[in-house]
Amino acid sequence: MRRILRFLVPLLLVGAGVAIFLQLKSSEPEDMPAVVTERWWPVDAVRVEFRELRPTVRLYGRLESPAESKIRSALSADVSASYALVGSAVGKGEVLLQLDDVDATLALAQREAELAEIEARIESENSRYRNDLATLAQEQQLLDLAQNALARAEKLAQTQAGTQANVDNAREAVARQTLSLSNRRYAIADHPPRLAQLQARRQQAQAQRDQAARNLERTRVAAPFAGRITAVHVSPGDRVRPGDRLVDLFDTTSLEVRAQVPNRHLNAIRQSLTDGITIDATVMMDGSDFTLELARLSAKIESGEGGVDAFFRFRGDRPALELGRTMAVLVTLPRERGVFALPATAIYGADSAYRIRDDRLERVRLQRVGGYRNGEWGSWSLFRGKTLEAGDILLANQLPNAVEGLGVEVISLRN
């Protein structure tokens, strides 16, 4: 009996365990299949409209002036006074520096005295010439008288009424008078070259006098044009020599903005300049907008640069700015056909957007043409899209989880 119980107890325990497991298995709740509900994201959208618009491109330029003067000393002198201050505006002809003018004044007085001496010598030469002309006839008359006296003396000597000494004296008188007449004629003939020589010396003296007067004038250093001073290199008491820098300034009426235009826009800009079409631009400085106009393109491309420098001049009011200041320039390019505008929030990556078709996103590739001023400055751009058609709806705002096929709900549509 004990052996039977030893065999039955394990079987009963195993059977009880199986019964309990089956009871628990039959009493567990049934699994219900999970129902997945897709989320639809509310978005803003914009409608594609192909139009003829003028794109913009933002460049970064530097303020320059083609009339930037570096005034240098033309003579050796001490600086007597300085009226130039860095940053101040000056008018044309306004005195900037005064150099010591004592040496220049003395040099001018000496040159004027030399010129006066030459003028006096010319007047003396002219007086002598007039006197020679007046006495030439008298010299000829005296020669005629001497020749007549010689003829009488020779005639008397032949008749024994005169002596040989009288003949010799008469011949001597004729020779002296002939020499005197010849000298007079030579003096008259020599007058033109002597006068020309004196006139040349007078011209030289006048040039030296004018140079001395110019040096005296250069002791008064004046502004060559209306502008602003950028540097003053000397102070009162300094000794300057020819070629030393004195004052730097630039012409405020010839301010330009120099900016580099990328190569992809050069053909359109060059064609516009050839056709006489104005290329406008705008800069914002100190809270104010200033209008620019493209004046010309550079004739040289520096090594390593990716474009050509363009020079823009101000149209209308010119700001009082510092030379060398950098600024953003918004250039309006020639019109482009078949383009559409999109806000910056509609662009994903560099050249992609999402088209909304059947309430789902579809990624499309775009070709950027340029910026576009539409409301906020620089927040829109112009594009072309080969796979897009007029009336297509594009996603206009940024979705962090934007992917192909994402379901969306358009709550705002803009044209």
Order of alpha helices (4+ residues) and beta strands (2+ residues): alpha-beta-beta-beta-beta-beta-beta-beta-alpha-alpha-alpha-beta-beta-beta-beta-beta-alpha-beta-beta-beta-beta-beta-beta-beta-beta-beta-beta-beta
